[in-house]
């Protein structure tokens, strides 16, 4: 079994397929930069699932604003400590962390400048920030509004796109160049920027939201997205997701992986 399958399965075993898709790709990208310089801060820790699968073995601090998610994160053997606080005002010392990781988080925070300023503050000089974000290509790659536009239904396409942005809670969908410029204005040096999640993968991502009703029911009834984790029943899905994980970069990728450094 190849590395892509080894990356996909821990996500697919616990998450809806559309979410496992994007998390597995991000897992692969972040793995290229491990081991991380310590101490490590995870901004937007959530329930800790992604960190336990992709960022281990131990993260020094996880921070998130949602207390209930942090309670679940606390039960996972991945964080040395968790902090319930906003990323715009982190109760953490300055010039402390060797690495700050933030996976698909900052696009959900209204005050982006304050968030980046705090990330820069807590990083020590020479420290590295690893961030994943969606770009403006995400909405352009969605198949349903694309089909509506093809039928001449521009108003319906816009209404759907606005609704999808609202349910995703996306405050910031910048172009690749705008993301890079935003980090540089915040005082970072962008060392690497790479697109991920192709238009093809984005089609699966969007449509997968509607195919995951059983995961939603399971989550509400028993508190887990996936109830029966018997791997053979996922074989076709796992193979498809593994093919997305190994995709090269494309000019129209929907998301961006950024590596930024705090100057010495």
SVG drawing of the C-alpha trace seen along z (x, -y; Angstrom):
<svg xmlns="http://www.w3.org/2000/svg" viewBox="-32 -46 50 51">
<polyline fill="none" stroke="black" stroke-width="0.4" points="0.0,0.0 1.4,-3.4 1.9,-6.4 -1.2,-8.2 -3.4,-5.4 -1.6,-5.5 -2.4,-9.2 -6.0,-8.9 -7.2,-6.1 -6.9,-7.7 -9.0,-10.6 -11.6,-8.6 -12.0,-6.3 -13.3,-9.2 -14.6,-11.9 -17.1,-12.4 -15.4,-11.6 -15.4,-15.3 -13.7,-16.4 -11.3,-13.5 -10.3,-14.5 -9.0,-18.0 -7.5,-16.9 -5.5,-14.1 -4.1,-16.6 -3.1,-19.0 -1.7,-16.2 0.7,-15.3 1.8,-18.9 2.5,-19.5 4.3,-16.2 7.0,-17.5 8.0,-20.0 8.2,-17.7 9.7,-17.4 8.6,-20.9 10.9,-23.2 9.7,-23.1 7.8,-24.4 4.8,-24.0 1.5,-26.0 -1.6,-24.8 -3.9,-27.8 -7.5,-26.5 -7.0,-23.1 -10.7,-22.2 -11.4,-18.7 -7.8,-17.7 -8.5,-15.0 -6.3,-16.6 -3.4,-17.2 -3.6,-13.6 -3.4,-12.2 -1.2,-14.7 0.9,-16.8 2.0,-14.4 3.6,-13.0 3.2,-15.9 2.1,-19.5 3.0,-21.8 -0.1,-24.0 -3.5,-23.9 -5.7,-27.0 -9.3,-27.4 -12.3,-29.6 -14.8,-26.7 -14.7,-25.1 -16.6,-22.0 -14.2,-21.1 -11.2,-21.7 -12.7,-19.3 -12.5,-16.6 -9.0,-17.7 -7.9,-17.4 -8.8,-13.7 -6.5,-13.0 -2.9,-12.2 -1.5,-15.0 -1.5,-18.3 0.6,-19.0 -1.9,-21.8 -4.9,-23.5 -6.1,-27.1 -9.6,-28.4 -9.0,-31.9 -9.3,-33.9 -6.5,-33.8 -6.7,-37.6 -5.6,-37.9 -3.7,-34.8 -2.7,-34.7 0.7,-33.3 4.2,-34.8 5.9,-36.7 8.9,-35.3 8.2,-31.8 7.3,-29.2 9.5,-27.7 6.6,-26.6 3.0,-27.8 0.6,-25.7 -2.9,-26.8 -4.9,-24.5 -7.9,-26.0 -8.6,-28.4 -7.7,-32.0 -10.3,-32.3 -13.0,-31.9 -11.7,-34.7 -13.2,-38.2 -10.1,-40.2 -7.4,-38.8 -4.7,-41.5 -5.1,-41.0 -4.8,-37.2 -1.6,-37.5 -0.1,-40.0 -0.6,-37.6 0.9,-34.7 3.9,-36.9 4.2,-38.0 4.2,-34.5 6.8,-33.2 10.4,-33.5 12.7,-35.2 13.5,-32.8 10.4,-30.8 8.1,-29.3 4.4,-29.6 2.6,-26.9 -0.8,-27.9 -3.5,-26.4 -6.2,-28.6 -8.9,-28.5 -8.5,-31.0 -10.9,-32.8 -10.6,-29.8 -12.6,-27.7 -16.0,-29.2 -15.0,-29.4 -14.4,-25.7 -17.7,-24.7 -19.7,-22.6 -23.2,-23.5 -22.9,-27.3 -20.9,-26.5 -23.7,-24.5 -26.2,-27.2 -24.1,-29.8 -23.9,-27.5 -27.7,-27.6 -27.7,-31.4 -29.0,-31.4 -26.5,-34.0 -28.7,-35.1 -29.2,-31.6 -25.5,-30.8 -24.7,-33.9 -27.3,-33.0 -25.9,-29.5 -22.3,-30.7 -23.3,-33.2 -25.1,-30.5 -22.2,-28.1 -19.8,-30.8 -22.1,-31.4 -22.3,-27.7 -18.5,-27.4 -18.1,-30.6 -15.6,-32.0 -14.7,-35.7 -11.5,-35.7 -11.2,-34.2 -8.2,-35.9 -6.3,-35.2 -2.9,-33.5 -1.1,-36.8 -3.3,-38.6 -2.7,-36.0 1.1,-36.3 0.9,-40.1 -1.3,-39.9 1.3,-37.8 4.2,-40.1 2.3,-43.2 1.9,-41.5 5.7,-41.3 6.4,-37.7 8.7,-36.5 6.9,-34.0 9.3,-31.2 7.0,-28.9 3.5,-29.0 1.9,-26.0 -1.6,-25.4 -3.6,-22.3 -7.0,-20.7 -7.6,-20.7 -10.8,-21.7 -11.5,-18.0 -11.0,-17.4 -13.2,-20.5 -16.1,-18.9 -15.9,-15.9 -15.5,-18.2 -18.7,-20.2 -20.9,-17.2 -19.6,-15.2 -21.4,-17.6 -24.7,-16.3 -23.6,-12.6 -22.6,-12.8 -26.1,-12.8 -25.5,-9.5 -22.3,-10.9 -24.4,-13.9 -27.0,-11.5 -24.4,-9.4 -22.7,-12.4 -26.0,-13.6 -27.0,-10.2 -23.7,-8.7 -21.3,-11.6 -19.1,-10.1 -19.1,-10.9 -18.3,-7.2 -19.9,-4.4 -18.7,-1.3 -14.9,-1.7 -14.5,1.6 -11.9,0.7 -13.0,2.9 -16.2,1.1 -14.3,-2.1 -12.0,-0.6 -13.3,-2.6 -13.5,-5.8 -10.0,-5.4 -8.6,-4.7 -10.3,-7.9 -9.1,-10.1 -5.6,-8.7 -5.6,-9.7 -6.4,-13.3 -3.7,-13.3 -1.0,-12.6 -2.1,-15.2 0.5,-17.8 0.0,-21.5 -2.4,-23.2 -2.7,-26.9 -6.4,-26.8 -6.1,-24.9 -8.8,-25.9 -6.5,-26.2 -3.1,-27.5 -0.4,-26.2 1.9,-28.9 5.2,-28.7 6.1,-32.0 9.0,-33.0 9.4,-35.7 12.6,-37.6 15.5,-37.4"/>
</svg>
